[in-house]
Amino acid sequence: MAFPEPRPQAPELPQKLLKTLDCGQGAVRAVRFNVDGNYCLTCGSDKTLKLWNPLRGTLLRTYSGHGYEVLDAASSIDNSSLCSGGGDKTVVLWDVASGQVVRKFRGHAGKVNTVQFNEEATVILSGSIDSSIRCWDCRSRKPEPVQKLEEARDGISSVKVSDHEILVVGTTRSTQLHPPAILFTPGPITCTCFSRDGQCTLVSSLDSTLRLLDKDTGELLGEYTGHKNQQYKLDCCLNERDTHVISCSENGKVFFWDLVEGALVLALPVGSSVVQSLAYHPTEPCLLTAMGGSIQCWREEKEGGAG
């Protein structure tokens, strides 16, 4: 007789608190993994950017050069450079090893909410409350951006980049793709991301709803509710296997939904205030959360209690 195929193992969710790090930089506005997930960046209201080994809980370097709070940051694919944007309207390119400012790009008329490198880390894309996206050439000495995208009708809250597309979210109700495609949702949008397979986009809006959209057609594939998001720009993402949708919440928890079924499977208690930011490891069930002036590192529950 033929035995049935074994069912694939259910994905582990990171719900064991491994470490809490007091970042010592005022309120942590954003936490971001680097490309391979070995390090993370924290953006502080005290104008600093910090590089950590989150699993060991060690601070590796502090980057000082912004004139106001740092709102977003990203690392290059080879981990040699960082970029950041902030309330001082500037975009900064950093050398990781020395901690020095390589370039400071000026041109936005308002705070810079979001920054991303392109795939080769030769260009930084920045999105601002001034409704524009600017593309800065990291190798050029020219002060002007190499391209400006000004189709948005409101401030830019989130930008994500794939190898050939840019996903843009304005604080109105549309998500734009370049090459052009516009996807509309009912509430003001605060965050977006690509699925790991590149087929879908996840958008978070201030009606306490996340929506999964087909990237090419804009078709609504799923809705996820139960968390609270009515006031703040909060992060959302998918886990490393595209099986779960994850979001911050204003009630001190991180919410996990089954991507296909839409069912809420975990409300992870983090603390008593807003979970402002999160980052999910690119290949492992590991989550970073930011609340107040600290970040928390979560891993999957392992048998025998190993963390």
C-alpha positions as a LaTeX table, in Angstrom:
\begin{tabular}{lrrr}
\hline
Residue & $x$ (\AA) & $y$ (\AA) & $z$ (\AA) \\
\hline
Met1 & 0.00 & 0.00 & 0.00 \\
Ala2 & 1.09 & 3.56 & $-0.63$ \\
Phe3 & 1.61 & 5.73 & 2.39 \\
Pro4 & 0.35 & 9.33 & 2.22 \\
Glu5 & 2.90 & 12.03 & 1.73 \\
Pro6 & 3.84 & 13.69 & 5.03 \\
Arg7 & 2.31 & 17.12 & 5.48 \\
Pro8 & 4.80 & 19.97 & 5.21 \\
Gln9 & 5.80 & 21.33 & 8.57 \\
Ala10 & 3.81 & 24.37 & 9.67 \\
Pro11 & 5.92 & 27.51 & 9.66 \\
Glu12 & 7.25 & 28.59 & 13.03 \\
Leu13 & 6.26 & 32.05 & 14.23 \\
Pro14 & 8.67 & 34.13 & 16.31 \\
Gln15 & 6.96 & 34.47 & 19.70 \\
Lys16 & 9.80 & 33.84 & 22.16 \\
Leu17 & 11.39 & 37.07 & 23.42 \\
Leu18 & 15.14 & 36.64 & 23.05 \\
Lys19 & 16.42 & 40.11 & 23.92 \\
Thr20 & 15.29 & 43.64 & 24.68 \\
Leu21 & 17.78 & 46.38 & 23.79 \\
Asp22 & 17.59 & 49.88 & 25.20 \\
Cys23 & 18.86 & 51.82 & 22.20 \\
Gly24 & 19.70 & 55.06 & 24.02 \\
Gln25 & 18.66 & 57.28 & 21.12 \\
Gly26 & 15.31 & 58.68 & 22.21 \\
Ala27 & 12.30 & 57.15 & 20.50 \\
Val28 & 13.15 & 54.49 & 17.91 \\
Arg29 & 11.40 & 55.64 & 14.74 \\
Ala30 & 12.32 & 52.57 & 12.65 \\
Val31 & 14.14 & 49.26 & 12.92 \\
Arg32 & 15.54 & 47.57 & 9.78 \\
Phe33 & 17.44 & 44.33 & 9.13 \\
Asn34 & 20.36 & 44.48 & 6.75 \\
Val35 & 20.21 & 42.39 & 3.57 \\
Asp36 & 21.38 & 39.07 & 5.07 \\
Gly37 & 19.72 & 39.56 & 8.47 \\
Asn38 & 22.91 & 39.46 & 10.55 \\
Tyr39 & 22.67 & 43.08 & 11.65 \\
Cys40 & 20.02 & 45.73 & 12.16 \\
Leu41 & 19.70 & 49.50 & 12.08 \\
Thr42 & 17.75 & 51.69 & 14.48 \\
Cys43 & 16.66 & 55.23 & 13.63 \\
Gly44 & 16.48 & 57.58 & 16.59 \\
Ser45 & 14.63 & 60.75 & 17.49 \\
Asp46 & 17.97 & 62.00 & 18.87 \\
Lys47 & 19.33 & 62.40 & 15.28 \\
Thr48 & 21.44 & 59.22 & 15.37 \\
Leu49 & 21.48 & 55.99 & 13.39 \\
Lys50 & 22.83 & 52.88 & 15.14 \\
Leu51 & 24.10 & 49.51 & 13.85 \\
Trp52 & 23.55 & 46.43 & 16.05 \\
Asn53 & 24.03 & 42.72 & 16.22 \\
Pro54 & 20.53 & 42.10 & 17.58 \\
Leu55 & 20.98 & 38.42 & 18.50 \\
Arg56 & 24.02 & 39.21 & 20.64 \\
Gly57 & 22.62 & 42.54 & 21.78 \\
Thr58 & 25.78 & 44.43 & 20.88 \\
Leu59 & 26.06 & 47.97 & 19.53 \\
Leu60 & 28.57 & 48.06 & 16.66 \\
Arg61 & 28.56 & 51.71 & 15.61 \\
Thr62 & 26.72 & 55.02 & 15.97 \\
Tyr63 & 26.29 & 57.31 & 12.94 \\
Ser64 & 25.85 & 61.03 & 13.64 \\
Gly65 & 25.24 & 63.61 & 10.92 \\
His66 & 21.52 & 64.32 & 10.66 \\
Gly67 & 20.19 & 67.64 & 11.93 \\
Tyr68 & 16.87 & 66.23 & 13.13 \\
Glu69 & 15.32 & 62.84 & 13.91 \\
Val70 & 16.13 & 59.91 & 11.61 \\
Leu71 & 13.00 & 58.34 & 10.10 \\
Asp72 & 14.23 & 55.50 & 7.87 \\
Ala73 & 17.41 & 53.68 & 6.83 \\
Ala74 & 18.61 & 50.88 & 4.58 \\
Ser75 & 21.81 & 48.93 & 3.96 \\
Ser76 & 23.47 & 48.14 & 0.64 \\
Ile77 & 23.59 & 44.59 & $-0.69$ \\
Asp78 & 27.33 & 44.28 & 0.10 \\
Asn79 & 26.90 & 45.81 & 3.60 \\
Ser80 & 29.51 & 48.48 & 2.87 \\
Ser81 & 27.10 & 51.44 & 2.79 \\
Leu82 & 24.02 & 52.74 & 4.57 \\
Cys83 & 21.51 & 55.37 & 3.60 \\
Ser84 & 19.13 & 57.27 & 5.83 \\
Gly85 & 16.53 & 60.02 & 5.66 \\
Gly86 & 15.06 & 62.26 & 8.27 \\
Gly87 & 13.26 & 65.30 & 9.53 \\
Asp88 & 16.08 & 67.59 & 8.35 \\
Lys89 & 14.95 & 67.00 & 4.72 \\
Thr90 & 18.26 & 65.33 & 3.83 \\
Val91 & 19.33 & 61.92 & 2.56 \\
Val92 & 22.68 & 60.70 & 3.91 \\
Leu93 & 25.01 & 58.06 & 2.43 \\
Trp94 & 27.27 & 56.50 & 5.08 \\
Asp95 & 30.40 & 54.37 & 5.03 \\
Val96 & 29.64 & 51.45 & 7.35 \\
Ala97 & 33.19 & 50.73 & 8.49 \\
Ser98 & 34.35 & 54.27 & 9.27 \\
Gly99 & 31.00 & 55.71 & 10.34 \\
Gln100 & 31.65 & 58.76 & 8.17 \\
Val101 & 29.22 & 60.67 & 5.96 \\
Val102 & 30.09 & 59.98 & 2.30 \\
Arg103 & 27.45 & 62.25 & 0.75 \\
Lys104 & 24.60 & 64.38 & 2.02 \\
Phe105 & 21.86 & 64.92 & $-0.56$ \\
Arg106 & 19.65 & 67.99 & $-0.26$ \\
Gly107 & 16.66 & 68.93 & $-2.38$ \\
His108 & 13.51 & 67.72 & $-0.66$ \\
Ala109 & 11.21 & 70.46 & 0.65 \\
Gly110 & 9.98 & 68.42 & 3.61 \\
Lys111 & 10.95 & 65.54 & 5.88 \\
Val112 & 12.17 & 62.34 & 4.22 \\
Asn113 & 9.94 & 59.48 & 5.33 \\
Thr114 & 11.47 & 56.60 & 3.41 \\
Val115 & 14.75 & 55.57 & 1.72 \\
Gln116 & 15.83 & 52.55 & $-0.30$ \\
Phe117 & 18.86 & 51.48 & $-2.34$ \\
Asn118 & 18.36 & 50.07 & $-5.81$ \\
Glu119 & 19.48 & 46.47 & $-6.36$ \\
Glu120 & 23.10 & 47.42 & $-7.13$ \\
Ala121 & 23.25 & 50.09 & $-4.38$ \\
Thr122 & 24.31 & 52.68 & $-6.97$ \\
Val123 & 21.18 & 54.80 & $-6.52$ \\
Ile124 & 19.24 & 55.87 & $-3.41$ \\
Leu125 & 15.51 & 56.48 & $-3.77$ \\
Ser126 & 13.94 & 58.80 & $-1.23$ \\
Gly127 & 10.29 & 59.64 & $-0.59$ \\
Ser128 & 9.23 & 62.81 & 1.18 \\
Ile129 & 6.24 & 64.56 & 2.64 \\
Asp130 & 6.82 & 67.05 & $-0.23$ \\
Ser131 & 5.06 & 64.52 & $-2.55$ \\
Ser132 & 8.18 & 63.67 & $-4.54$ \\
Ile133 & 10.52 & 60.72 & $-4.97$ \\
Arg134 & 14.10 & 61.56 & $-5.83$ \\
Cys135 & 16.78 & 59.26 & $-7.19$ \\
Trp136 & 20.32 & 60.09 & $-6.09$ \\
Asp137 & 23.42 & 58.73 & $-7.82$ \\
Cys138 & 25.79 & 57.47 & $-5.12$ \\
Arg139 & 28.81 & 57.70 & $-7.46$ \\
Ser140 & 28.23 & 61.20 & $-8.81$ \\
Arg141 & 29.48 & 64.41 & $-7.22$ \\
Lys142 & 26.56 & 66.38 & $-8.64$ \\
Pro143 & 24.16 & 67.74 & $-6.02$ \\
Glu144 & 21.03 & 67.26 & $-8.13$ \\
Pro145 & 19.02 & 64.04 & $-8.24$ \\
Val146 & 19.31 & 62.03 & $-11.44$ \\
Gln147 & 15.52 & 61.67 & $-11.57$ \\
Lys148 & 12.45 & 63.11 & $-9.85$ \\
Leu149 & 9.08 & 61.36 & $-9.73$ \\
Glu150 & 6.38 & 63.89 & $-8.91$ \\
Glu151 & 3.14 & 62.18 & $-9.94$ \\
Ala152 & 1.96 & 61.74 & $-6.32$ \\
Arg153 & $-0.80$ & 64.00 & $-5.07$ \\
Asp154 & 0.20 & 63.82 & $-1.43$ \\
Gly155 & 3.16 & 63.08 & 0.81 \\
Ile156 & 5.13 & 59.87 & 0.18 \\
Ser157 & 5.03 & 57.51 & 3.16 \\
Ser158 & 6.69 & 54.37 & 1.75 \\
Val159 & 8.89 & 53.31 & $-1.18$ \\
Lys160 & 9.98 & 49.76 & $-1.99$ \\
Val161 & 12.26 & 48.69 & $-4.85$ \\
Ser162 & 12.58 & 45.42 & $-6.76$ \\
Asp163 & 15.00 & 44.70 & $-9.59$ \\
His164 & 12.83 & 46.53 & $-12.14$ \\
Glu165 & 9.96 & 48.20 & $-10.29$ \\
Ile166 & 9.34 & 50.91 & $-7.71$ \\
Leu167 & 6.36 & 50.61 & $-5.36$ \\
Val168 & 5.25 & 53.99 & $-4.04$ \\
Val169 & 2.70 & 54.79 & $-1.34$ \\
Gly170 & 1.30 & 58.25 & $-0.79$ \\
Thr171 & $-0.76$ & 59.27 & 2.20 \\
Thr172 & $-3.78$ & 59.48 & $-0.09$ \\
Arg173 & $-5.48$ & 56.26 & $-1.14$ \\
Ser174 & $-3.32$ & 55.06 & $-4.00$ \\
Thr175 & $-0.34$ & 52.81 & $-4.49$ \\
Gln176 & 1.73 & 53.52 & $-7.60$ \\
Leu177 & 4.08 & 51.31 & $-9.55$ \\
His178 & 6.80 & 52.45 & $-11.92$ \\
Pro179 & 6.40 & 51.28 & $-14.70$ \\
Pro180 & 3.02 & 52.98 & $-14.15$ \\
Ala181 & 0.09 & 51.24 & $-12.56$ \\
Ile182 & $-2.09$ & 52.74 & $-9.85$ \\
Leu183 & $-3.84$ & 50.61 & $-7.23$ \\
Phe184 & $-6.54$ & 52.23 & $-5.06$ \\
Thr185 & $-7.60$ & 51.31 & $-1.51$ \\
Pro186 & $-10.36$ & 52.77 & 0.70 \\
Gly187 & $-8.21$ & 54.32 & 3.45 \\
Pro188 & $-5.12$ & 56.55 & 3.61 \\
Ile189 & $-2.11$ & 54.26 & 3.09 \\
Thr190 & 0.91 & 54.34 & 5.39 \\
Cys191 & 3.07 & 51.35 & 4.45 \\
Thr192 & 3.61 & 48.89 & 1.62 \\
Cys193 & 5.85 & 45.99 & 0.65 \\
Phe194 & 6.32 & 43.38 & $-2.05$ \\
Ser195 & 5.69 & 39.72 & $-1.27$ \\
Arg196 & 8.93 & 37.76 & $-1.30$ \\
Asp197 & 7.93 & 36.08 & $-4.59$ \\
Gly198 & 7.32 & 39.52 & $-6.16$ \\
Gln199 & 3.77 & 38.70 & $-7.27$ \\
Cys200 & 1.79 & 40.69 & $-4.69$ \\
Thr201 & 1.84 & 43.95 & $-2.78$ \\
Leu202 & 0.73 & 44.34 & 0.83 \\
Val203 & $-0.63$ & 47.75 & 1.86 \\
Ser204 & $-1.54$ & 49.06 & 5.29 \\
Ser205 & $-4.04$ & 51.87 & 5.75 \\
Leu206 & $-5.52$ & 53.96 & 8.55 \\
Asp207 & $-8.83$ & 52.07 & 8.55 \\
Ser208 & $-7.10$ & 49.31 & 10.57 \\
Thr209 & $-7.00$ & 47.05 & 7.53 \\
Leu210 & $-4.21$ & 45.43 & 5.52 \\
Arg211 & $-4.90$ & 44.46 & 1.92 \\
Leu212 & $-3.07$ & 42.02 & $-0.32$ \\
Leu213 & $-3.22$ & 43.05 & $-3.98$ \\
Asp214 & $-2.17$ & 41.38 & $-7.19$ \\
Lys215 & 0.77 & 43.51 & $-8.29$ \\
Asp216 & $-0.07$ & 43.38 & $-12.00$ \\
Thr217 & $-3.87$ & 43.73 & $-11.97$ \\
Gly218 & $-4.61$ & 45.44 & $-8.65$ \\
Glu219 & $-7.10$ & 42.68 & $-7.80$ \\
Leu220 & $-7.85$ & 42.42 & $-4.08$ \\
Leu221 & $-6.62$ & 39.00 & $-2.93$ \\
Gly222 & $-7.13$ & 39.29 & 0.82 \\
Glu223 & $-8.02$ & 41.57 & 3.74 \\
Tyr224 & $-6.64$ & 41.32 & 7.27 \\
Thr225 & $-8.22$ & 43.01 & 10.30 \\
Gly226 & $-8.16$ & 42.84 & 14.10 \\
His227 & $-5.28$ & 45.19 & 14.84 \\
Lys228 & $-5.55$ & 48.92 & 15.55 \\
Asn229 & $-4.05$ & 51.45 & 13.10 \\
Gln230 & $-5.90$ & 54.76 & 12.95 \\
Gln231 & $-3.27$ & 57.43 & 13.71 \\
Tyr232 & 0.30 & 56.37 & 13.04 \\
Lys233 & 2.51 & 55.22 & 10.17 \\
Leu234 & 3.10 & 51.59 & 11.19 \\
Asp235 & 5.12 & 48.88 & 9.44 \\
Cys236 & 3.71 & 45.74 & 7.84 \\
Cys237 & 5.41 & 42.85 & 6.06 \\
Leu238 & 5.24 & 39.18 & 5.12 \\
Asn239 & 7.27 & 36.47 & 6.82 \\
Glu240 & 10.24 & 34.76 & 5.18 \\
Arg241 & 8.07 & 32.11 & 3.50 \\
Asp242 & 5.15 & 34.31 & 2.35 \\
Thr243 & 2.77 & 32.29 & 4.55 \\
His244 & 1.83 & 35.01 & 7.05 \\
Val245 & 0.98 & 38.71 & 7.02 \\
Ile246 & 2.41 & 40.71 & 9.92 \\
Ser247 & 1.60 & 44.19 & 11.22 \\
Cys248 & 2.38 & 46.57 & 14.05 \\
Ser249 & $-0.55$ & 47.84 & 16.08 \\
Glu250 & $-1.37$ & 50.86 & 18.22 \\
Asn251 & $-2.46$ & 48.60 & 21.11 \\
Gly252 & 0.98 & 47.21 & 21.97 \\
Lys253 & 0.84 & 43.99 & 19.95 \\
Val254 & 2.10 & 42.54 & 16.67 \\
Phe255 & $-0.53$ & 40.67 & 14.67 \\
Phe256 & 0.01 & 37.60 & 12.45 \\
Trp257 & $-2.56$ & 36.39 & 9.92 \\
Asp258 & $-2.60$ & 33.33 & 7.67 \\
Leu259 & $-2.01$ & 34.81 & 4.22 \\
Val260 & $-4.36$ & 32.48 & 2.31 \\
Glu261 & $-7.17$ & 32.04 & 4.84 \\
Gly262 & $-7.04$ & 35.58 & 6.27 \\
Ala263 & $-7.48$ & 34.23 & 9.81 \\
Leu264 & $-5.74$ & 35.90 & 12.74 \\
Val265 & $-3.36$ & 33.30 & 14.17 \\
Leu266 & $-1.31$ & 35.27 & 16.73 \\
Ala267 & $-1.52$ & 38.58 & 18.60 \\
Leu268 & 1.94 & 38.89 & 20.12 \\
Pro269 & 2.04 & 41.16 & 23.21 \\
Val270 & 5.05 & 43.51 & 23.04 \\
Gly271 & 4.20 & 46.19 & 25.59 \\
Ser272 & 1.72 & 48.84 & 26.65 \\
Ser273 & 2.17 & 51.48 & 23.93 \\
Val274 & 2.34 & 51.68 & 20.14 \\
Val275 & 4.51 & 49.14 & 18.30 \\
Gln276 & 6.04 & 51.74 & 16.00 \\
Ser277 & 8.15 & 49.60 & 13.68 \\
Leu278 & 9.05 & 46.01 & 12.83 \\
Ala279 & 11.45 & 44.07 & 10.64 \\
Tyr280 & 11.35 & 40.40 & 9.64 \\
His281 & 14.49 & 38.36 & 9.00 \\
Pro282 & 14.95 & 37.53 & 5.28 \\
Thr283 & 15.43 & 33.76 & 5.75 \\
Glu284 & 14.54 & 32.78 & 9.34 \\
Pro285 & 11.60 & 33.10 & 11.75 \\
Cys286 & 13.05 & 36.10 & 13.56 \\
Leu287 & 11.26 & 39.39 & 14.23 \\
Leu288 & 12.44 & 42.76 & 15.48 \\
Thr289 & 9.97 & 45.20 & 17.03 \\
Ala290 & 10.39 & 48.81 & 18.19 \\
Met291 & 8.47 & 50.42 & 21.03 \\
Gly292 & 9.45 & 53.64 & 22.73 \\
Gly293 & 13.23 & 53.76 & 23.10 \\
Ser294 & 13.91 & 50.04 & 22.81 \\
Ile295 & 13.80 & 47.16 & 20.35 \\
Gln296 & 12.85 & 43.55 & 21.00 \\
Cys297 & 14.23 & 40.46 & 19.25 \\
Trp298 & 11.84 & 37.50 & 18.89 \\
Arg299 & 12.61 & 33.98 & 17.71 \\
Glu300 & 10.58 & 30.80 & 17.20 \\
Glu301 & 9.89 & 28.54 & 20.16 \\
Lys302 & 12.37 & 25.68 & 19.99 \\
Glu303 & 11.87 & 22.30 & 21.60 \\
Gly304 & 13.70 & 21.93 & 24.86 \\
Gly305 & 13.47 & 25.68 & 25.52 \\
Ala306 & 16.53 & 26.69 & 23.50 \\
Gly307 & 16.42 & 30.31 & 22.37 \\
\hline
\end{tabular}
